[in-house]
Amino acid sequence: MKIIIPMAGKGTRMRPHTLTIPKPLVPIAGKPIVHRLVLDIVKVCNEPVEEIAFIIDREFGKAVEQELIQIAESVGSKGIINYQDEKLGTAHAILCAEQSLKGKVVVAFADTLFKADFVLDTNQEGIIWVEKVANPQQFGVVKLNAQNEITDFVEKPTEFISDLAIIGIYYFKDGEYLRREMQYLLDNNIKDKGEFQLTNALENMKSKGTKFLPGKVTEWLDCGNKDATVYTNQRYLEYIKDTKLVADSAKLVNSVIIAPVYLDENVEIHNSVVGPYVSINKGAKIQNSIISNSIIRENTVVQDANITNSMLGTNVKYEGKAKDLSLGDYNVVKE
C-alpha cells in the first residue's frame, strides 16, 4: 500500500498562520495536520503502508521536507518528496507523484481530517470517501444507484445533483490505471473549470467499467480556515482525552486546567485558567490569563488576557484582552 498526499497549496485562507509554514504543518492537538491525517489513514488500512509520497511546493524548503520524511518514518513507511511547480488542478497534483502510482494507493488531500471506525476493503476497485453537506455547490459530489455504487462525479455543480460531497480521500486498487487516466487528461488538454480535475479521470474510469463505492466516515473535519481549525483541535482533544496530554516538563503555578488540554514540553502556566479544548505548544508561557478553545504555538507569551476561539502563531507576545484572535508568527500586541 502507498499513500499520496498532495499539499502544495499556499493555504491563503489560513493566513497569517501559513505565511511561515505550510498549512498541513499547523498543529492539531500537538501534531501537524498532515501527521494526524497519516495516522488516521494508516489506522484504517488493513496492510502495511510501504511508502508515503508528499507533493509540495518547492519553496517549502528542506526543513519542511525533512519533517515530512520523519512523519512517514514514524509509521514505518518510506517518505518521498515530490514537487508541484504549477498549480493546474487535482489530477495534475497527483501526477506529480507518478512514480508512486503503482499497485494499491490511497490519495488524501492534506486539508481535511476524518474519524472512521472501519477497516479499508482493499479488494474493491475503488472507494471514494463522502459526507453529506449543506452546500454541495462548493465540492465535488457523487450520485449513487440502488446498489450503493457511484454513478456520477460532478465537480462543484451549479444545480443540485447530490449532497454527498467528496471529502478528498480515495482508494484505488490499481494505481497505474489511475495514472494513465489522469495523464490522458493532460495529454488531451481536458479541463473542467480551467483545471485538470481528478473527478474527470474517475468519470472516465467508471465509464470503462470500474466500480467505485462510497466510503463513509463518522466525522469529517475541515482545516480550511482559522475557525474550522480551532474546532478540529477541539474534536481531536476529545478523541485523545484519555491519553497523556500534559508533558512532564510542563510547569503549572497556581493555575487551573480544565481538561482536555494539551501542554507540550516546557510550557509554563502561571496564575491562569486554561481549558477546555486548548493546545499549547513547546516553550509557550501563559500568565494571569483565561484561555479556552484555542491553539497557541511555540514560544508564544500570553499575559493578562481572556481569549477563546483563537489561534496564536509562534513567538507571539500578547498582552491585553480579547475574545477571538488570529495572530500570525512574531506579532507583538499590547492593549
HELIX and SHEET records of a PDB file:
HELIX    1   1 THR A   12  MET A   14  5                                   3    
HELIX    2   2 LYS A   23  LEU A   25  5                                   3    
HELIX    3   3 ILE A   33  VAL A   44  1                                  12    
HELIX    4   4 ARG A   58  PHE A   60  5                                   3    
HELIX    5   5 LYS A   62  SER A   74  1                                  13    
HELIX    6   6 THR A   90  LEU A   95  1                                   6    
HELIX    7   7 GLU A   98  SER A  100  5                                   3    
HELIX    8   8 PRO A  136  GLN A  138  5                                   3    
HELIX    9   9 GLY A  175  ASP A  187  1                                  13    
HELIX   10  10 LEU A  198  SER A  207  1                                  10    
HELIX   11  11 LYS A  226  TYR A  239  1                                  14    
SHEET    1   A 7 LYS A  78  TYR A  83  0                                        
SHEET    2   A 7 GLU A  51  ILE A  56  1                                        
SHEET    3   A 7 LYS A   2  PRO A   6  1                                        
SHEET    4   A 7 VAL A 105  ALA A 108  1                                        
SHEET    5   A 7 LEU A 164  PHE A 172 -1                                        
SHEET    6   A 7 GLY A 126  LYS A 132 -1                                        
SHEET    7   A 7 PHE A 212  LYS A 216  1                                        
SHEET    1   B 7 LYS A  78  TYR A  83  0                                        
SHEET    2   B 7 GLU A  51  ILE A  56  1                                        
SHEET    3   B 7 LYS A   2  PRO A   6  1                                        
SHEET    4   B 7 VAL A 105  ALA A 108  1                                        
SHEET    5   B 7 LEU A 164  PHE A 172 -1                                        
SHEET    6   B 7 GLY A 140  LEU A 144 -1                                        
SHEET    7   B 7 ILE A 150  GLU A 155 -1                                        
SHEET    1   C 2 PRO A  27  ILE A  28  0                                        
SHEET    2   C 2 LYS A  31  PRO A  32 -1                                        
SHEET    1   D 2 THR A 112  LYS A 115  0                                        
SHEET    2   D 2 GLU A 219  ASP A 222 -1                                        
SHEET    1   E 6 LYS A 251  VAL A 253  0                                        
SHEET    2   E 6 GLU A 268  HIS A 270  1                                        
SHEET    3   E 6 LYS A 285  GLN A 287  1                                        
SHEET    4   E 6 VAL A 301  GLN A 303  1                                        
SHEET    5   E 6 LYS A 317  GLU A 319  1                                        
SHEET    6   E 6 VAL A 332  LYS A 334  1                                        
SHEET    1   F 5 VAL A 256  ILE A 257  0                                        
SHEET    2   F 5 VAL A 273  VAL A 274  1                                        
SHEET    3   F 5 ILE A 290  ILE A 296  1                                        
SHEET    4   F 5 VAL A 278  ILE A 280  1                                        
SHEET    5   F 5 VAL A 261  LEU A 263  1                                        
SHEET    1   G 5 VAL A 256  ILE A 257  0                                        
SHEET    2   G 5 VAL A 273  VAL A 274  1                                        
SHEET    3   G 5 ILE A 290  ILE A 296  1                                        
SHEET    4   G 5 ASN A 306  LEU A 312  1                                        
SHEET    5   G 5 SER A 326  LEU A 327  1                                        
END                                                                             
